[in-house]
Amino acid sequence: MIEVSRSIPVNDGTLPELSVDDVWAGLVEKAENPLPYVASISECTVTERFDGGLVREITHAGQPVREVITMYPKQRVHFVRTHGKAKGTIDNEI
């Protein structure tokens, strides 16, 4: 198993200063449409929505991937790759 972790500082002196609500809104937007945020994703279609999340089909680095995304409001967005070559999980945490 490979595990990678990366932290990105928020409100490091640059403006505008972001609230937790602002950061959360950005994570939800990224889950629904990752194209402006992840250069290696070239296509995204949300195929299902459920209480607390969604299912999306993406093309990542030229490969089809299905992800089930569960949102834990103002805390974490959890991605589970259920179909495709690169299976695994990704967490975006505040």
N, C-alpha and C positions, 0 to 999 in steps of 0.2 A: 504494500500500500504506500502511496506517495501522499504526503501531507505538506501543503504550502500555506503559509500565513503571511498576510500583509496588512499593515495598518496605514490609514491615510488620515492625517490630522485635519480637523475641522476647526475653523475659527482660529487660524494661526497668524492673525494680524491682517489678512487680506479682507477686503470688503466685497460684497455685503456679508455681514455676520449672519450665520445660519442658525435657526432654532432646530430643536429636535423634530418639530413638525415639518420644517423645510427639508431636512435630510430624509425623513420618512417618505415624503412626497416624491423625492428623487428616486428612492429605492423602488417604490411602487411603479413609477414611470419606467424605470429600467427593466423591471420584471415584465411589464406589458409590451414594451418596445425597446429592446436592447440595442438596436442598430446605431443610435447616436453615441452609445457608451462603450460598445465592444467592437473594435475594428474587425475582428475575425468572424463576426456574425454578419452574414449577408442577407438573410431572410428570416422572418419571424411571423408566424400565424398563431394567434390564440385560438385553440380548438374547443376549449371548454372552460367554463367558470364555475366555481363552487364556493360555498361559504368559507371564506378565509384563504382563497387561492385560485389558481388557474393551471391549465395544461397548455403548453405551447409546443409547436414544431418549429425548430430553427435549423438553419444551415450554418454550421460552425466549421470554419476552415475547409469548406467545400463538402462537408459530410453532414447527412441528416441526423438530427438528434431530437428526441422527445424529452421534455422536462416537465415534471410535476412540481409546481411551486406553491409552497405554503407560507403565508404571511402571518407573522406574530407582531401585531401592530406596535410600532414605535420601538421595536426591539431587534427583530431579525426577519430576513427573507431566506427561506430554505429551499434550495433547488436540488431535485433528485433527477438525475439523468437515467431514464428507464429504458431507452432504446438508442442505439447508435454504438459506435466503436468505443467512445470514451465515456463509460459509465462511471457513476460516482455521485458525490454530493458537493454542493457549494453553499456556503453560508455568507450572507452579507449582514453584519451585525452593527448596530449603533453602539 
